[in-house]
Amino acid sequence: MKHSHDTLVESILFAGLPQDQLQSIQNIIVEKEVGKGETIFLEGDKGAGFYVVSQGLVKIFKVSLEGKEQILHIFGPGEVFGEVPVFMGENYPANAVSIQKSRLLFFPRIAFVDLISRNPSLSLNMLAVLSMRLRQFAVQIENLSLKEVPGRLASYLILLYREQNQTGSILLTISKSQLASLLGTIPETLSRILAKMSSRNLIEVNGKEITLLDMDGLEDLAESGKI
């Protein structure tokens, strides 16, 4: 089992911090184990603290008035979630549920705010993470509003390719229904687009493993949005 110190070292939020600061951070952590499908917080709950994923996967989502779920993010090991309301003194703006059995590091708001007030370099790291998150939101909004579903899917596959080992194959860490929600579509549409991309030799699908056969073609599709 991964130790909380290892998660801190690997997390973008705490990357590059000296050992004494890492130890101070570790002293305020509350470790939490959550089962698959367990609610971590609900939209509107008081922002009592934020989380770093140590093991597992967590989805952040909102539910429309019609009851339709829209996944906003899916976070894995080393990634941070629930941080914005902690600094604004507000409530969580969305829901968080584990989609695998997960181990989380919880950072209580009051203790963490006190800690960063004494460690300016930690504040700078936090600003960098929040800035990156804003850029990710901007890209996601652009994808959902301006690109058609094939372009969104191509963009997501290219992103996974860059994040993973770049061997030509990528591994989907979420179900196809969750991927459909993340891309703002339905599973049936996603399946049709995957089949069409396969027939055009852009990709090869084998269960959760997808081989990217034509990167130039995928990049063109990500740009045009149409197949």
N, C-alpha and C positions, 0 to 999 in steps of 0.2 A: 504494500500500500504506500502511495506517495506521501511523504511527510509534508506538513504545511510549509516548512522552510523551502523545500524544493519548488513548491507552487509559487511562492513569493519571488524566488530568483527567476523563474521562468515567465512570470507575468509581466506584460508590457508596462503595467502601472508602476511596478517597483524595480524595473530593470536598471542596473547600474548603481543602485544605492549601496552605500558602505555597510559593512557587517553590523555595526552598532545600531544603525537605523533599522535594518531588517529585524534585529532582535527586539527593538522597541515596538515595531509593528506586530511582530509575532505575539508579544505579550498581551495584546488587546483582542486577538482573534478568538472567535467562538466557532468551533468546528461543528458542522451539522451534516448528518446523513439523511438523505431523502429517498424515498422509494419512487419507482417509475409511476408517473402520473400524479405525483403529490404536488399540491399547491404550495408555493413558497411565499408569494404575496399576491393580493388582489388589487386591481385598479381601485384607487381611492383610499387604500390603507395608508396609515401614517408612515412616512419615510424614516424608519427607525435606524436604518443602516444600509450598507451595500454589501455585495457579495463578489467573491472571486470563485470561479469553478475550479476545483481541484481535480475531480474526476467526474465523467458523465457529460450529459448534455441538458441544457435548459432552454425552453422556448419562451420568448416574450411576445405577447399577443394582445389584441383588443377584440372585443365582440361587438358587432353592429347591433342596431336596434332590432334587426330581423333575426338575430342570433347567429349570424355568420362569423366565423373566426378568421381573423387576418393576422398571420404571423408576421411580426416586425423583425425579429432577430432570432437566431439560434446560436447560443454560446457554448463553447467547449472549454477544455482545460486551459487555464491561464487567463481566461477572459473575464472582464468585469461587467457586472450589471447592477442596476438599481442605484447608480451613483448620483444621478442628477438631483433628485429630491433631497438627498442628504445635505447638499450644500445650499439649496434654496429653501430649506425648511418646509417643504411641501409634501404632498402625498404622492405615492407611486402612480405614474400616469398610465400604466398598463398592467397586465397580469403576467405572472411568472410561474411556470409549471415545469417540473422535471420530465424529460421524455425518455430518460434512462435512470436506473438507480445511480444516484450521484452523491458526491461528497463536496460540500461547499464550505468556504471560509467566510464567516460573517464578521463585518467590521461595524461595531456599534457607532452611531453617528457622533455622540458627544465625545467619546474617547478618541475617535479618529480626528475630529476637528481640532481637539486640543493638541494632538500629536503633530499635525501638519503646521499648526501655528508656531511650533518650536523647530520645525525642519523645512526651511524654504525650498530645498531641492526636491522634497516630496511634493510640494505644491506645484512646482514646475512640471514634474512628471504627470501630475493629475491634469493640468491644463493641456498638456500635449495629447493625452488620451481623449479628453472631452472634445478637443479640436478635431481629432481624427474621427470621432463618433459623429460629429456634425457633418463632416465630409461624406461619411458613409450614408447618412440619412439623405443628404442632398442627391447622391447618386441613386439611392433607392427610389426617392420620389420621382426623379427624372425617368428612371426605368419604368416605373409603374404608370406614369402619366403620359409619357411620350413614346415609349417603345411598345410594339406589339409583343405578344407572349413569346414567339420564337426568339426575338432579340433579347428578351429578358433571360430566357433559358440559356442562350449562347453566352451571354455575359456572365451568368452564374457559373457555368462550366469552366470558362476561362479563369474566373476568380479562384475556383477550387484547384485548378491545374497549377496556378501560381503559388497557392498556399501549400499544396502537397508536394510530392517528391519530383514532379515534372518528369515522370518516366514515360509519359504518353497515356497512362491510365490513371483515372481518379476513382475514389471510392465515395459513394454517397453515404453520409453518416446519419441521414434522416430518411423517413419513409417517403414514398412518392406523393402521398396525400399531403404530408407536411411540406414537401417541396412545392407542390402546387399552390398551397396557401401562401407560402413565402413569396411566390411569384405573382400572386393575385389572380389565380385561375382555379380551375377544377381539375381533379385527377384525370377525367376522360380526355380533356383537351391536352393535358400534359402528355398522356400516353400517345395520342395521335401525332403530336409534334415530335416526340422521340422517335416514333416509327418513321416519320417522314425524313427526319435528319439521318436516320440509319439508312434508308433507301437511297439517299443521295450521297452516301459514303462520307458523311461528315463525322459520324461517330459509330461505335459498335457497342451495343448494350448487352451486358451479361449479368443479369441480376442487379446488384448494387454497384457493380464495377462498370465504368464507362471508359472506353478507349477513344481518345480524340485522334481521329484519322487525318483531319484536314484543318490545321490551325488557321490558315489564311481564310479558308471558307467560313470557319466559325467566327472569325473576327469581322468578316464582311457581314455575316448575319447579325452579329451583335450591333453593328452600326446601322444596318438597314431596317432590322426588326422584322423583316418579312422573309418567308421561305416559299 
